[in-house]
């Protein structure tokens, strides 16, 4: 059975179209029967609803499944263009073999003869079997039915075909069901979600995006999304899927095309909706960054909904017939103003499923949203569960790397550890040609199949500049009692994301190893006057090379005496092994877990990040007193530095 679409708020604008009925009395309880005696009515029905008060014809989709005993549960959806999105109602009721009766918690009651694959009936408020009080009449038929509307010239509409090429692609981090702990993929503050888990933290592969590609033709834009698998309960893809476009590169989504189950290998237009944000409030005051809790109307304009709109065939959805692991979306380029350049990314959503609430990190606080990170105080998931999205990639132009929401080197590093990079050549469904557009063509002499550049090092020295000339003399001592911080640019700011922190040794030397080859800010956190020296330097790490940043203090008192091992502030070190037998211990025959991302948290704050080295070791230095949480694929481990000193951890990770 298909998973049911969740109930979302009823829109006031639509309710004005519905005339409440009266005189029907209190709804009687439908008769119950032996479920084995009734025809199986599980499945999906589509057809027309006629609003008897306003004479409005609307497409409706009904999904039903039989629950425990004789209970019938399901959902019903109506399309509408006079409000911001369609109505969805959860319904339940009974079927006696002839008459199906279901109702919603809002008082909608639907009933009628259900036989031969057709449901003919009525809808009323708060009463069954009261056609005189009905506000709607309907006929629904089993299966997905698409009516090809005629164009203005009278010719039948043309179905989308197959995407002919990969013009742009985006990869995503994903959760391994054996390693369901996500370190870098989920960033609530950045509106990035990697949480393909239900409210009980059970993994759902049909909500876990692997990668997606876009194909742009004169008539259609195709977006194909590869999921990590199917819903184990139904062996189908039961989330909503969407592609979001930022047309003016300001971080705000401008158009979102959403499709929802059920899906077949044929193109259908009754399970696709196009949303637009015409008043520019998606993302709130600070696009992509959390402004929660705020209230806005998100994607408030709907030019196309479930077969209705100026172009009734404007958007479509299907499972790729070549490879059912892909959800495919097709829609008219006019919905993005026929733009030739933009940023785009994709979504999988099985919790809120409501573009009126975008961005989700504005509508829900971090506490309300929950977290998939076991070391996070907001763990486990709450309102935002079964949710995944990608970073954004450029189409039609060469990005600078500073565009809001664009995939960063950090994103690509994490994706690379899972087997892909944004620049790699993906494997499309059979019959799809891989095509790279001119704007993405590598520069002359570049090898598009070359391995990614090697990581590098940032190093330097800090000394006591006793003569104030900014140059270290042989008799000037190292300064080791204050921290050096490696930072990079984050969304909404410059040098506002801490990558790592360390203390120099007693000679004043420090280094950060295995850092991505990209620009950084190196900051010296000192309370002393610095004289001729700066407290911040901008460096760029060359691939496989070293960038240098030196600092000094202009102070006459000698620095505190410390050892070569920086112990003036707290230190957390650790070793992670590959727990192949899952016994929770590092056995002699179990080797080191190398290259694992490690996060360090103090309360809800991500203090620093690193990765295990070639021997499975990691180290955090220059830490203030407190109780920390060290997190990785295994989950989270507490490190108590309340009294300073050094904590050594040995961790067995699956």
C-alpha positions in Angstrom: 0.0 0.0 0.0 1.1 3.5 -0.7 2.0 5.6 2.3 -0.5 8.2 3.1 0.0 11.9 2.6 0.0 13.7 5.9 -2.6 16.2 6.9 -1.7 19.9 6.5 -3.6 23.0 7.4 -6.8 23.9 5.5 -6.4 27.1 3.6 -8.9 29.9 4.5 -9.1 31.1 0.9 -10.4 27.8 -0.3 -12.8 27.3 2.5 -14.6 30.5 1.4 -15.6 28.6 -1.7 -17.3 25.8 0.2 -20.8 26.4 1.6 -21.4 24.7 4.9 -24.4 22.5 4.8 -26.9 22.1 7.6 -29.7 19.8 8.7 -27.8 16.6 8.3 -27.6 15.9 12.0 -24.9 14.1 13.8 -23.0 11.6 11.7 -24.1 8.0 12.5 -21.4 5.4 13.1 -21.1 3.3 9.9 -21.9 -0.4 10.3 -18.9 -2.6 10.8 -18.4 -5.9 8.8 -16.0 -8.7 8.6 -13.2 -7.3 6.5 -12.6 -10.6 4.8 -16.1 -10.4 3.3 -15.5 -7.0 1.6 -13.7 -6.4 -1.6 -10.1 -5.1 -1.2 -10.3 -1.4 -1.9 -6.7 -0.6 -1.1 -5.1 1.6 -3.8 -5.5 5.0 -5.5 -8.5 6.5 -7.2 -8.6 9.7 -9.3 -11.5 11.7 -10.8 -13.6 14.9 -10.7 -15.2 16.6 -7.7 -17.9 19.1 -8.4 -18.4 21.8 -5.8 -22.2 22.1 -5.8 -22.2 25.5 -4.2 -19.8 27.2 -6.7 -20.0 24.8 -9.6 -16.2 24.4 -9.6 -14.7 21.2 -11.1 -11.6 20.0 -9.3 -9.4 17.0 -9.7 -9.2 14.7 -6.7 -6.9 11.9 -5.7 -8.0 9.3 -3.1 -5.6 6.9 -1.5 -6.9 4.1 0.8 -5.6 1.2 2.7 -7.2 -1.3 5.1 -6.0 -1.0 8.6 -6.6 -3.3 11.6 -10.0 -5.0 11.8 -12.5 -3.3 9.4 -10.9 0.1 9.6 -10.2 2.0 6.4 -7.6 4.8 6.5 -6.3 7.0 3.8 -6.1 10.5 2.4 -7.8 12.7 -0.1 -6.4 15.6 -2.1 -8.1 18.3 -4.1 -6.3 20.6 -6.6 -7.0 24.3 -6.5 -5.5 27.4 -8.1 -7.4 30.0 -6.0 -5.2 29.3 -3.0 -1.5 28.7 -2.3 -1.6 24.9 -2.4 -4.0 22.0 -2.7 -6.0 20.7 0.2 -5.0 17.4 1.8 -7.1 15.6 4.4 -6.4 12.4 6.3 -9.6 10.2 6.3 -10.8 7.1 8.0 -14.0 5.0 8.0 -15.5 1.7 7.0 -16.6 -0.3 4.0 -19.4 -2.8 4.1 -18.9 -4.3 0.7 -21.2 -1.8 -1.0 -20.9 1.6 0.6 -17.6 3.3 1.5 -17.9 6.0 4.2 -14.8 8.0 5.3 -14.5 11.3 7.2 -11.8 13.8 8.2 -11.2 15.3 11.6 -12.4 18.6 10.1 -15.9 17.3 9.7 -15.7 16.4 6.0 -17.9 13.3 5.3 -17.7 11.3 2.0 -19.9 8.4 1.2 -21.2 6.5 -1.8 -21.5 3.3 -3.7 -18.1 1.6 -4.1 -18.0 -1.2 -6.6 -16.5 -2.2 -9.9 -13.5 0.1 -9.5 -15.6 3.2 -9.2 -16.7 5.3 -6.2 -19.8 7.5 -6.9 -20.8 9.6 -4.0 -21.2 12.9 -2.1 -19.4 15.1 0.4 -21.2 16.8 3.2 -20.4 18.4 6.6 -20.9 16.3 9.7 -23.3 13.8 8.2 -23.4 10.6 6.1 -26.1 9.5 3.8 -27.5 13.1 3.5 -27.4 14.0 -0.2 -29.7 16.9 0.4 -27.0 18.6 2.5 -24.1 17.7 0.3 -21.7 20.4 -0.9 -19.9 18.1 -3.4 -20.6 15.3 -5.8 -17.9 13.0 -7.2 -16.9 10.1 -9.4 -13.5 8.5 -8.8 -12.0 5.6 -10.6 -9.2 3.2 -9.6 -5.8 4.0 -11.0 -4.0 7.0 -12.3 -5.9 8.7 -15.1 -4.5 11.6 -17.1 -6.7 13.7 -19.3 -4.7 15.3 -22.1 -6.1 18.8 -22.4 -6.3 20.4 -25.8 -4.2 23.3 -26.6 -5.6 26.6 -27.9 -5.2 25.4 -31.4 -7.2 22.3 -30.7 -4.3 19.8 -30.9 -3.8 17.2 -28.2 -1.1 18.0 -25.7 2.2 16.2 -26.0 3.6 14.1 -23.2 7.2 14.7 -22.1 9.6 12.2 -23.5 12.9 11.1 -22.1 15.7 13.5 -21.0 18.3 13.5 -23.7 21.4 14.5 -21.8 22.8 15.4 -18.4 23.4 19.1 -18.5 24.0 19.6 -14.8 24.2 17.3 -11.8 24.4 17.5 -8.0 25.5 14.9 -5.5 24.3 14.6 -1.9 25.7 13.0 1.2 23.7 10.0 2.3 23.1 7.9 5.3 24.3 4.3 5.4 21.7 2.2 7.3 24.6 0.4 8.9 26.2 3.8 9.9 23.1 6.0 10.5 25.0 8.8 12.2 25.5 12.0 10.1 28.3 14.3 11.0 28.5 17.0 8.3 25.5 16.4 6.0 22.9 18.0 8.3 23.2 21.7 9.0 20.0 23.1 10.4 21.4 26.7 10.5 22.2 26.6 6.8 18.9 25.0 5.7 20.7 21.8 4.8 19.0 18.6 6.0 20.3 15.0 5.9 17.7 13.2 8.0 16.2 10.3 6.1 14.9 8.8 9.4 11.5 8.6 10.8 10.5 9.9 14.3 11.9 6.7 15.8 15.2 7.2 14.0 14.5 4.3 11.6 16.2 4.7 8.2 14.1 5.2 5.1 16.1 4.9 1.9 13.3 6.4 -0.3 14.0 9.7 1.5 17.7 9.6 1.0 19.0 11.4 -2.1 22.1 10.0 -3.8 22.4 12.4 -6.8 20.3 14.2 -9.3 20.7 15.5 -12.8 19.0 18.2 -14.9 18.3 18.2 -18.7 17.2 21.4 -20.4 15.4 21.3 -23.7 13.3 23.8 -25.6 10.0 22.3 -24.4 10.9 20.7 -21.1 13.2 20.8 -18.1 13.8 17.3 -16.8 15.1 16.6 -13.3 15.9 13.0 -12.3 16.5 12.2 -8.7 18.2 8.9 -7.6 17.1 7.6 -4.3 19.0 5.1 -2.2 16.1 2.6 -2.2 12.4 2.1 -1.6 10.2 2.4 1.5 10.7 -1.1 3.2 7.1 -1.2 4.2 5.6 -0.7 0.7 8.6 -1.3 -1.7 7.8 2.0 -3.3 8.9 5.7 -3.2 6.5 7.3 -0.8 8.0 10.8 -0.2 7.4 14.1 -1.9 10.2 15.1 -4.2 11.0 18.6 -5.5 13.5 20.7 -7.4 14.1 24.3 -6.2 15.5 27.1 -8.3 17.3 30.3 -7.2 17.0 32.5 -10.3 18.7 35.7 -9.1 21.4 34.0 -6.9 20.3 35.7 -3.7 19.8 32.5 -1.7 16.0 32.7 -1.9 14.1 30.0 -3.8 12.0 31.5 -6.6 10.3 28.4 -8.1 9.8 24.9 -6.6 8.3 22.0 -8.6 6.9 19.3 -6.2 5.7 15.8 -7.1 4.1 13.3 -4.8 3.1 9.6 -4.8 1.8 7.4 -6.1 4.3 7.0 -9.0 4.2 4.8 -12.1 6.5 4.4 -15.0 4.1 6.5 -17.1 4.1 10.3 -17.1 1.2 11.6 -14.9 0.2 15.3 -14.3 -2.2 14.8 -11.4 0.6 14.4 -8.8 2.7 17.5 -9.7 2.5 21.1 -8.4 4.5 24.2 -9.4 5.0 26.8 -6.7 6.5 30.3 -7.0 7.5 33.0 -4.5 6.3 36.3 -5.9 6.8 38.4 -2.8 10.3 37.4 -2.1 9.9 36.1 1.5 11.1 32.6 1.2 14.1 32.4 3.5 13.0 35.3 5.7 15.3 38.2 6.5 18.4 36.1 6.1 18.1 33.7 3.2 19.1 30.1 4.0 20.1 31.0 7.6 17.6 30.3 10.4 15.4 33.2 11.5 13.1 31.0 13.5 10.5 31.4 14.7 9.0 33.6 12.0 5.8 33.4 10.0 5.7 34.0 6.2 3.8 32.6 3.4 6.6 30.7 1.6 5.8 29.7 -1.9 2.4 31.4 -2.1 1.7 31.4 -5.8 0.6 28.2 -7.6 0.6 28.6 -11.5 0.0 24.8 -11.9 -1.6 22.2 -9.7 -2.5 18.6 -10.4 -3.6 19.1 -14.0 -5.0 22.6 -13.7 -3.5 25.9 -14.7 -3.0 28.1 -17.7 -1.2 25.1 -19.1 -3.0 22.1 -17.8 -0.1 19.9 -18.9 2.6 22.1 -17.4 4.3 19.5 -15.0 4.6 15.8 -14.9 6.1 13.0 -12.7 7.0 9.3 -13.1 9.4 6.6 -12.2 12.1 6.3 -14.8 11.1 3.4 -17.0 14.8 2.7 -17.6 15.7 2.6 -13.9 13.0 2.7 -11.2 15.5 4.0 -8.7 15.0 7.5 -10.3 12.1 9.8 -9.7 11.7 12.0 -12.8 10.1 15.4 -13.0 9.3 17.3 -16.2 7.9 20.9 -16.5 7.8 23.8 -18.8 10.8 26.2 -18.8 8.3 29.1 -18.5 7.8 28.4 -14.8 11.4 29.6 -14.3 11.0 32.5 -16.8 12.9 30.5 -19.4 16.0 31.4 -17.4 19.3 30.4 -19.0 21.3 30.5 -15.7 20.4 29.7 -12.1 21.2 27.7 -9.0 19.3 24.5 -8.4 19.0 21.7 -5.9 16.6 18.9 -5.0 14.5 17.8 -2.0 12.9 14.6 -0.5 10.3 15.3 2.1 8.0 13.0 4.0 7.2 15.1 7.1 5.8 18.6 6.6 5.5 18.4 2.8 4.4 22.0 2.8 6.1 24.7 0.6 4.1 27.3 2.4 6.5 26.9 5.3 9.7 27.4 3.4 12.4 27.8 4.5 11.8 25.1 7.1 14.6 26.4 9.4 12.6 29.7 9.6 9.3 28.0 10.4 10.7 25.6 13.1 13.2 26.3 15.8 16.2 24.0 16.2 14.5 22.5 19.3 11.2 21.9 17.3 13.1 20.5 14.3 15.2 18.0 16.3 18.5 16.7 15.2 19.8 13.4 13.7 23.1 13.9 15.5 23.3 11.8 18.7 25.8 14.3 20.2 23.4 17.2 19.7 21.2 18.3 22.6 18.2 18.5 20.2 18.5 14.8 19.3 16.4 12.9 18.2 14.3 14.2 15.3 11.1 16.0 16.0 9.1 18.1 13.5 11.6 17.8 10.7 12.1 14.1 10.1 12.2 12.1 6.9 13.8 15.1 5.1 16.8 15.4 2.8 18.0 18.1 0.4 21.2 18.9 -1.5 23.4 21.9 -1.8 22.9 23.9 -4.9 24.8 23.8 -8.2 25.2 26.3 -11.0 23.7 25.9 -14.4 24.6 28.2 -17.3 27.4 30.1 -15.7 30.7 29.6 -13.9 30.2 30.1 -10.2 32.6 32.1 -8.0 32.0 29.7 -5.1 30.5 32.5 -3.0 26.9 32.1 -4.2 24.5 31.5 -1.3 23.6 27.8 -0.9 26.2 26.6 -3.5 28.0 23.4 -2.8 31.2 24.2 -0.8 34.5 22.4 -0.7 33.4 21.0 2.6 30.3 19.5 1.0 32.4 18.0 -1.7 34.9 16.6 0.7 32.2 14.7 2.6 30.6 13.6 -0.7 34.0 12.4 -1.9 34.3 10.1 1.1 31.1 8.4 0.0 32.3 7.8 -3.6 31.3 10.9 -5.7 32.3 14.5 -6.4 30.3 17.3 -7.9 32.7 17.2 -10.9 32.6 13.4 -11.5 30.8 11.7 -14.4 27.6 10.0 -13.0 25.9 6.9 -14.2 22.5 7.8 -15.6 19.6 5.6 -16.5 20.1 3.5 -19.6 19.8 5.5 -22.8 20.7 8.9 -21.2 23.7 10.6 -22.9 26.2 12.3 -20.6 26.7 15.8 -22.0 28.8 18.7 -20.5 27.8 22.2 -21.6 30.3 24.7 -22.7 30.1 26.7 -19.5 31.2 23.6 -17.5 33.9 22.5 -19.9 37.3 22.1 -18.2 40.0 24.6 -19.1 42.5 23.6 -21.8 44.9 21.0 -20.5 42.8 20.0 -17.6 41.9 16.3 -17.2 38.2 16.0 -16.2 39.0 12.5 -14.9 41.9 13.5 -12.8 41.7 12.7 -9.0 40.7 15.6 -6.7 43.5 17.8 -5.4 45.4 16.6 -2.4 44.7 18.3 1.0 47.4 20.5 2.5 48.6 22.2 5.6 48.4 25.5 7.4 51.4 26.2 9.7 53.2 29.1 11.3 54.8 30.4 14.5 53.9 32.8 17.3 56.6 34.6 19.2 57.2 37.3 21.7 58.4 40.3 19.6 60.4 42.1 22.3 61.9 44.7 19.9 58.6 45.3 18.1 59.9 45.0 14.6 57.6 42.2 13.5 60.5 39.9 12.6 61.5 37.0 14.8 65.0 37.2 16.2 67.0 34.2 17.4 66.6 35.4 21.0 62.9 35.9 20.9 60.9 33.2 22.6 57.9 31.3 21.3 54.5 32.3 22.6 52.4 29.2 23.4 49.7 30.2 25.8 47.0 31.5 23.4 45.1 29.8 20.6 45.3 30.0 16.9 42.0 29.3 15.0 41.5 28.2 11.4 38.3 29.7 9.9 36.5 29.8 6.6 33.6 31.7 5.1 30.1 30.6 6.0 26.7 31.7 4.7 26.0 35.3 5.7 29.5 36.2 6.8 33.3 36.2 6.3 35.6 34.0 8.3 32.6 33.0 10.6 33.0 29.2 10.5 35.6 27.6 12.8 37.3 24.7 11.1 39.9 23.9 13.9 41.6 25.4 16.9 45.1 24.6 18.3 47.8 25.9 20.6 51.4 26.4 19.5 54.1 24.3 21.2 56.6 25.9 23.6 58.7 27.1 20.7 55.7 28.8 19.2 55.1 26.5 16.3 51.7 25.2 15.3 50.1 23.5 12.3 46.7 22.3 10.9 47.0 19.2 8.8 44.8 17.6 6.1 42.9 20.8 5.2 41.0 21.3 2.0 42.9 23.3 -0.6 40.9 26.5 -0.4 41.2 30.0 1.1 41.1 30.4 4.9 41.4 33.0 7.6 43.9 32.2 10.4 43.2 34.1 13.6 45.4 34.5 16.6 43.2 34.9 19.8 45.4 37.1 22.0 44.7 39.5 24.8 48.2 41.0 24.4 49.3 44.0 22.2 50.6 42.8 18.9 52.7 45.7 17.8 53.8 45.2 14.2 51.9 41.9 13.8 48.3 41.3 12.7 45.9 39.1 14.6 44.4 37.7 11.4 45.9 36.5 8.1 44.2 35.3 4.9 45.9 32.3 3.3 45.2 29.9 0.4 46.2 26.3 0.8 47.7 25.0 -2.4 46.9 21.4 -3.4 49.2 19.1 -1.4 51.2 22.2 -0.1 51.5 24.5 2.9 50.2 28.0 3.6 52.0 30.0 6.3 50.6 32.5 8.8 52.9 34.0 11.5 51.9 36.0 14.6 53.5 37.8 17.4 52.8 39.6 20.7 54.6 42.8 21.8 54.8 42.1 25.5 57.6 42.4 28.0 56.5 39.7 30.5 57.8 36.2 29.6 55.1 33.8 28.4 54.0 31.1 30.8 56.3 28.0 30.8 54.7 25.0 29.1 55.8 21.8 27.6 56.1 20.9 24.0 52.7 19.2 24.3 50.3 22.1 24.5 48.6 21.4 27.9 47.8 25.0 29.0 44.3 24.4 27.8 42.2 21.2 27.6 43.0 18.5 25.0 40.9 15.6 23.7 42.7 12.9 21.8 41.3 9.6 20.5 41.7 6.5 18.5 38.9 5.0 16.4 39.0 1.4 15.2 36.8 -0.5 12.7 34.6 -2.6 14.9 34.1 -5.4 12.3 32.5 -7.8 14.8 30.3 -5.2 16.4 31.3 -6.1 20.0 31.9 -2.5 21.0 35.7 -3.0 21.6 38.9 -2.5 19.6 40.2 -6.0 19.2 43.8 -6.8 18.1 42.8 -7.8 14.6 40.6 -4.7 14.0 42.5 -1.9 12.2 42.1 1.9 12.5 39.2 3.8 11.0 40.8 6.3 8.8 39.3 9.5 7.3 36.3 9.5 9.6 34.8 13.0 10.1 34.8 13.8 13.8 32.8 16.7 15.3 33.3 18.3 18.7 30.4 19.9 20.5 30.1 22.0 23.6 26.4 22.0 24.4 24.7 22.8 21.1 27.8 24.6 19.6 29.9 22.8 17.1 33.4 23.8 18.4 35.6 22.1 15.9 35.8 19.4 13.3 38.6 17.1 12.1 39.1 13.7 10.6 41.0 10.6 11.8 44.4 10.3 10.4 46.0 7.3 8.7 46.4 5.7 12.1 42.9 6.3 13.2 43.9 9.1 15.6 42.3 12.5 16.1 43.1 15.4 18.4 41.4 18.6 19.6 43.5 21.2 21.5 43.1 24.6 23.1 39.8 23.7 24.7 38.2 25.6 27.5 36.9 23.7 30.6 33.6 22.0 30.1 31.9 18.7 29.2 32.2 18.0 25.4 30.6 15.5 23.1 32.8 13.9 20.5 30.7 12.6 17.6 31.3 10.4 14.6 29.7 7.5 12.7 29.4 5.5 15.9 27.3 8.2 17.6 28.5 10.4 20.4 31.0 10.0 23.3 31.3 12.3 26.3 34.6 13.9 27.2 34.7 15.6 30.6 37.2 18.5 30.6 35.5 20.3 33.6 38.9 20.5 35.3 41.0 20.9 32.1 43.8 18.5 31.4 43.7 15.8 28.7 41.1 13.2 27.9 42.1 10.1 25.9 39.3 8.2 24.1 39.3 4.7 22.5 36.3 4.3 20.3 35.0 1.2 18.4 33.0 2.3 15.4 30.8 0.1 13.1 
